[in-house]
Amino acid sequence: MKKRTKNLILIVAGIQVLLVIGLLVLPGVVGAIPGRYRVALQERSPFLSGMVEGIIDQVAPMATALPVAMVSADAPQVDINALIAVTAVTEPTATVEPTKEPTATPDTSDEAATPRPTNTPIPTPTNTPTPEPLPTSHILEDMGVIRQTFNNCGPANLTQVLNYLGYGITQEEVADYLKPNSEDRNVSPWQIADYVNERTGGSFMASAHSGGTLELIKQFVAAGYPVVIEKGYDLPGQGWWGHYLTVFGYDDDEQIFYSQDSFLGPWDGSGRTDDYEEFEHYWQQFNYTFYVVYYPSQEAEVQAILGPDLSDPMAMWRMVAARAQEEIDAEPENVFAWFNLGSALTEMGVRTGESQYYQGGAQAYDKARELGLPPRMLWYQFRPYMAYWKIGRHEDVIALADATLSTQGGRNVEETFWYKGLALQSQGLINEAITNYQAALEVNHNAYYAQWSIDALTGGGG
């Protein structure tokens, strides 16, 4: 064989090897493309973006649902209806809350390094008592809209509310603390409320709750308070996401809410409208969760509007569980109602320390997974990890975490790494656990609970 022919064969073989290697690494490469770059490409060149997304869909497609739980027929079960019916409240036990910021910054140097608003206190407006019955319509005037930057609906909506209340702050300033990593996919309502309570110099207070109702939103709006809700979001060609909306008006005759949407607009300040039925449909997907921001002098009025069930956490979660069960009874295949039931029971376990609530939560989550949870579900809500971890189902924690981490967006949710670390630690895999705790801090250096976990294992933290 001639030397030239041999070289040609070697070249062809080399190209084939490179192609095989390329195909093997391509899913990981395209899956690692930061979301903000993909969004920027979509804005600048929809044609090229379509080609890129087509390639990603082929080589690194997102699963259609989170993995189904594998539960043996003889696994322990509890009577969920009996748990909901229990009226006695046990004394709460200390539990690490990964979705909340500490009530005090443990390191003054860190506190000094965090940018804070420099606004001077502004006069507190006087609200008149909410009229009874409520007016058939009410709109809060001058509720502005802010176009969010990439993946920034949490900070953007809070900024809309603070600006409406006269507090001059930007979404970049809010995000600098809540989302120091712009790729971070989640800021919980409780984190947002803690930010308001701890980092606005005492000018404002905030309160976050699940189990809201349409009537409750109307009561707040009629009393002068915009309400921010967390909701599901279906975008054509992109699937299901989580989102925030700032509600500033309603009209019972038209059966609509007015809200400012930091992602879809409109940008002229007129607001979008959603009919009550559609609004409630997507709100249910986040357990009817909302938060409200107000002046300290308005605390009594806010608590009066909330009422005793929402003001007391245990009562709130018991009410949420009962509501979810009612929705399941009416629609047994409602995956979000099952998920909400699991979250409520798990929260009751957090507050009582009783394993029966975690077991009930796990059973509800098992059913939700069987019905098919959206693959992005655990970008935003994390209580399944807690329920499974607390009853020793560590493989379920790891399976759900790995499914979430298989997506580029899921790798930018610090709680995913933290809960996987807890499961690995419980299995005695200490080095692997520390690696995941460190990964959580890389996503968000303010994930203090991940640092606590590292310190507990390494003897750090003084």
N, C-alpha and C positions, 0 to 999 in steps of 0.2 A: 504494500500500500504506500502510495506516495506521501511524503511528509506533509504536503499541502492538504491532502485529503484528511490525514490524521488530525491536523490542526483544526480543520473545519468541523470535524466530528466533535473534537474537544470543546470548541466554541459553542456548538449547538447544545451539547450536554451541559455545559456551564450555564447557558441561558435557561435551560429547563430547570436546573437546580435552583437558580435564582428566582425563577417564577414560582416554584413550589414553596421556597422559603418566604417569598413575598406574600403568597396566599395565606400562609400560616400566620404571619405576623400582621396581616392587613386588618383583621377585626380589632386587634388591640390598638393599632395605630389610629384607625378612624374613630374608634370608641373613645380615645383619649383627647380628641379635638375639643378644646374648651367651648362651652355653650355660647359664650359671648361672641366668639369668632364666627360660629355658625349663624347666629342671629344677625351679626353685622354683614355677613355675606348675603343673607337673604334680603336685607334692606338695600344693599348696593347692587346686587345682581341676582334677581330671582331665578334667571335661567341657570346660572352656574350653581346657585344654591340647590336647585332642583336636581341637578346632576349629582352633586355631593350627597344630598340626602338619599337619593336613589341607591348610590353605592353603599352608604351606611346601612340602609334597610336590607340590602342583600347580604353583606358580609358581617354585620353586627346588629341584627334585628332585635328589637325589644320584645320580651316575652309578652304574651297576651294577658297573662295574669300571674299573680304571685303563686308559688308552689302550694299544692294541697298538703294538708297535714296528714301524716301517717299515724293513725291512732288505733291501737288494738281494741278488739271488742270487749276485753275485760278491763279496760282502763277505768280508773275511778271516775265517778260522776257525782255531781251535786244537783239538787233541785233548785234551779234558777228562780222559779216563781217564789219559792219559800224564802230565798235570799232577799228578793225585792220586798217581800211582805214584812220582813223583820223591822221592828220599830226601835229596838234598843240600839243605842250608839255606844260602842266601846271606846275607851280612852285611846286617843291616837298614839302611835308609836313613831319614833324618829325614823324617817326614810329619806334617802337621797333623792332629790327631785331634779332630774336632769334638764327639765324644761324651764327652770327658774334660776334667776340670778341670785347671788347671795344678798342678804339685806344690808351688808356692809362690805366695802372693798377691803380684802384682807391685807393688801400691801399698799401703803400710801404712795410709794413711788409709781406703782401702776396707775393709781388713781390720778396722780399728777400728770401722767403721760397721756391720759385719755382726754381728747378735746371735749370741752363742755360749752354749752351755750353761754353767752355773756349778756343776755338780755336782762334788763332791769324789771322787777316785778311790775305787772300791769294791773290796773284797777279791776276789781271783780265786779262783773255785771250782776244785776239783781234779777233773778228769774221769778216770774209770777207763778203761783201754784198751777199745776196742770189742770185745765178745765175738765169738769165731769158733766156729761159725757164728753169724750174727745171730739174735737171738730172733725168733720168728714174729710178735711184735707188740710195739710200744713206743709209749707216749704221754708226751709232756713235760707234766708237771702245771703248772697255773697259767699256761697260755699264754692271755693275755687277748686280747680283740678290741676294735678301735677302729672306730667308725663314721666313715668318711671324709667330709670335706666335699666340695664339688663338685670332681669330676675330680682327686681327690687320693689315688688308691690307692698311688702311689709313696711319698710321705711317710708315709701312714698305716701301711703295712706295715712300713716301717723303724722307725717309732715302736713298733709292736707288739713287734718283736724287741728293741729297746733297752730298753723297759720291762720285758720279760721278764728281761733281763740285769741289771736293777736300776738302769737309767739313767733318771732322771726328766726326760723331755723330752716335749713335745707335738708333734702333727703340724703345728700352726701354726708352731712354731719351726723344724722341719725344712723345711717348705715355704717359709718366709721366704727361705731361701737357694736351695733347689733349684728352687722355682717361685714367684719373686716376682710373676709374673703368674698369677692364679688361673685364667685361661682357657688357660694353656699346656697343651698336650695330651700332653706326653711328658717323662718323666724316665727316662733309661736306667739299667740296672743298674750300668754302669760309672761314671756320675755319682754314683749312690748310694754305691757302694763308695768313691769318692774323697772324698765328704763324710765318711764314717765315718773314713777314714784321716787326713784333714787337719783335721777340725773338731770332733773329740770329745776334744781335749786329750791324746791318746795313750792314752786309756782302752780303746779298742777298735780292732780291725782288721777289714777286710772284703775279700772276694775274690769277683769276678764271673767267670763262665765260661759258655760255650756247650758243648753236647755232653754234658749230664748224662744220667744214666740213673735208672730207678726204683731200682735196687740202690744207687746212690750216695746217693740221698736217704735210703734206709733206713739206710745206714751212718752218715750224719751224725746222723739223729734218734736212733739207738741210742746214739750217743756223746754225746748231750746238746745237739745243735745244731739249732735250728729252721732251715729252709731256705726262702727266698723264691724263688718261680719267677715267670717272666713267661710269659703264656699268652694264647691267643685266647679270645674270649668271644662267644657268640651270644645276644643278647637278643631276645625276641619283639617284632616290629614295629620293631626298631631296627637289625638287621643285626649285622655283625661289628665287634668292638672288641678292644683290647688291655687286659690287666689283670694285676695281681699277686695272688698267694696266698701266705700263710705256712703252710708245712707243719709240723705238730708231732707227727704220729703216723702209724702204719700198722698194718695187721693182715693178715697173709698168709692166714689162714684165711678172712676175709671178703673178701679182695682189695680193700681200700680204704685210701685215705689220709685222714687227718684234717687239715683246714686251717681257718684263720680267714680269712673273706672280708669285707673292709672295706666292701664295697658291698651284698652280699646278706645278710650275717649268717650264722647266727642271732646274736643279741646277748646270749645268756645264757652265752656262753663255752664251750658244748659243742662248737662247731665244726661245719663241714659235712663231708660225706663224698663222695668220688668214687671210683668203681671204677677199678682200675689202667688198664683199656683206655681209658676216657673221659678220664682224667687225661693219659695219654700222647698221646692224639689232639690235645688242645688245646695241650699243651706243645710238641708238634712245630711248631706254627704260629709259635713264637718260637725255633726252633732249639735247643730244650731248654736254654734259658738260665736261670741261677739265680745267686743270691749267698748267701753265708753270713757272718755277723758273729760275731766271737769276741774273746777277750782276747789281748793280745800273747804271753802265756806259752803259748798254745795253738797258736801258729803251726806248730810241727813236727807236731803231731797232725793239723791241718787239711791240711797238705801231704801227709801220709802217706795220708789218706783220698782226697784228690784224685788222687794218683798222678802219674806222670811225664807222661802225655799231656795232662792238664789243667793241669799246673803250667807247662808250656812253651807259650807262645802259638802258635808255628809248628806244633808237634806237635798242639796242640789243633785248630787250624783244618784241618790235613790230615786228622785223624781225623773231624772234622765233615763235611768234603767227601766222604770215603769213605762215611760213613754215609748221607748224603743220596743219593749215587749208588746205593747198595744199595736205598734206598727207591724211587728212580725206576725201577730195574730191576724191582722187584716191582710197582710201580704207576705206569706212565708218565704218567698224567694227574694226578698229585698235585702241585698247584700250589705247595704250601708246600715240598715237597721240592726242587723246582726253585729256588725262592727261596732256601732254605737253602744249596743248592749254590752259587748266585751269591754269597751273602754270605761263605761260607767261602773261595772262590777270591779274592774281592776283598780280604778280610783278609790272605790270603797275599801278594797284591800290595802291600798297605800295608807289610808287613814285609820284603819283598825288593826292592821298587822295580821288579820285572820286569813289563813290560806284558803278557806272555802270561797272567798270572793275571787281570789286569783284563779282557782279551779273553774269557777263559773265563767270568769272572763275568758279563760282558755277554751272552754267548750263553745262559747259564742264565736270566738275567733276561728275555731276549727270549722264551724259551719260557714262563716263568711268566706274562708279560703276555699271551701268546697264549692261554693256558688261562684267564686271567681272574683278576687279583689283586683282592682286596677294595678298595674305593675308599679306605678308611682306612688301608691298609697302610703308607703312607709318613708317617703321623702318628707312627709308632713306630720304624721301621727305615729307614735312609737310605743303605745301601751301594749301591743302584742308581745314585744320583747320582754317587758316587765312581767306580764302574766306567765309566760312560758318559763322564764328564768326563775321566778319565785316558786314554781312547783317542780323544778328540776328537769324540765324538758329543754335541756341545753341545745340539743341537736336542732330543735325547731328554731331557736334563736339564731343559730349559725346559718341554717338553711335560708331563713328570711333575710338575714343580713347579706349573705352571699348573693342572693337574687337581686337585692337592691344595689349592691356594689358592682354588679355586672354591667351597670349602665354608667355613662359618664356623669350624669346628674346625680345618681345615687352615691357616687364616690365623693360627692361634695355635701354630705350630710353627716356632721360630726357625731350625732347620736348613734348612727349605724355602727361606727367603729367602736364606740364606747360599750354599747350593749353586747356586741360580739366579743369584746374583751372580757366583759363580765362572765359570759358563758364559757369562754376558754379558761378563765381563771378558776371557775368552779370545777372544771375538768382537770385542774392541776397543771395546765399548760401556761405557766407563768410568763415565759419569754414571749410567747405568741400574744398573750394578753397585753403585755406592756407595749408590744409593737402596735397593737390596735389603739391603745390609749394615746400613744404618741401620734398616730395618724389622725385621731380626733382633734388633737391640739394643732396639727398642721392645717386642718380645714378651718378651725376657729380657735385662735389662741386664747379666747375668753371662755373656752369650755372648761371652767374651773373644776368640774366634777371629774374630768379625765385626769387632771393634774393630781387631784386628791387620790384617785385610784393608783396612780404611779407612786405617789409618796407613801401610800399604805404598804405597797409591796417592796419599796426600796429603802424605806426609812428616811425619806427626804421630807422637806417641808418644815424642819425644825420642831 
